[in-house]
Amino acid sequence: MEPEALYVGIDVAKAQLDVAVRPTNDRWAIPHHEAGIRQLVARLQALAPIIVVLEASGGLELPLVAALATAAVPVVVVNPRQVRDFARATGQLAKTDALDAAILAHFAAAVHPPVRPLRDAETQALHALATRRHQVLTMLVAEQNRLGTATAGVRPHIAAHIAWLEQELADLDQQLRQTLRQSPVWRAQDALLRTVPGVGPQLSLTLLAHLPELGTLDRRQIAALVGVAPFNRDSGTLRGKRTVWGGRARVRATLYMGALVASRYNPVIRAFYQRLLAAGKPKKLALTACMRKLLVILNAMLKHGSPWSDRSPLVVSHSA
């Protein structure tokens, strides 16, 4: 007899790892430290599950994910919102760590999320720097907004914090530039991406740090991964509006700004944008379509190693 196919869900907390196995319904918890991770990896290697699913937990999951991947245990980190939607759809409204682990195992068995290669150490370092830059920039904007309404007694403290944040942002930008320069692959990819009108340093950096799959997937997969692929909302004879949702919000936000610039200065994207407006499409919808087209073009350029040209067959074929 063939061994039973097993699916594992792990809820990651700061102090504890809750584990659930489907369809055997085995459950256990283990302390979340190095020894606990080693013990869990050994136990999962013995079980040989089809897949292990965890939620993204703000970085708490990274040591465990790295250990599982190193041990050749198939592991996937999924979007928490997707799992919550799945839980509601299956009638699971209560929430505890043990129940979350069971839902993750059920999700693994029902959905079979694809296993993607993990970022290497260099890409993780770049991702961490880019994430920190975003955090500092968010704090800086918040403090600048507070400064306008602050009382005289508080204003100097906010101004001092703004000065510190601006210096921190400049230091992070310098580190990011050095990190990109140290990698021949990233230097080449950055140079290639920035040949496209509308792609500046921040969009290029965001794509390299937060979308390492760029250039490895087809046009539909990359659009769905970022969250710019339209989904149908039809029922019977009713044809609802196509909507985009999910995906990588950080990439999508930066891509929006790139598409906004490209709709003015990139001849291919500008012509596409104007054509959509002339057809009566709302500006927001037209810009979303431009985001998707720009992303698909960049994906094709990296895949084939071809620089930008508005007359290139590669660009034209992905911009029609």
Secondary structure, DSSP 8 states (H G I E B T S, - for coil): ------EEEEEE-SSEEEEEEETT--EEEEESSHHHHHHHHHHHHHH--SEEEEE--TTTTHHHHHHHHHTT--EEEE-HHHHHHHHHHTT-----HHHHHHHHHHHHHHH---------HHHHHHHHHHHHHHHHHHHHHHHHHHHTT--TTTHHHHHHHHHHHHHHHHHHHHHHHHHHHH-HHHHHHHHHHTTSTT--HHHHHHHHHH-TTTTTS-HHHHHHHHT-S-B--EETTEE---B---S-HHHHHHHHHHHHHHHHH-HHHHHHHHHHHHTT--HHHHHHHHHHHHHHHHHHHHHHT----TT-HHHHHTT-
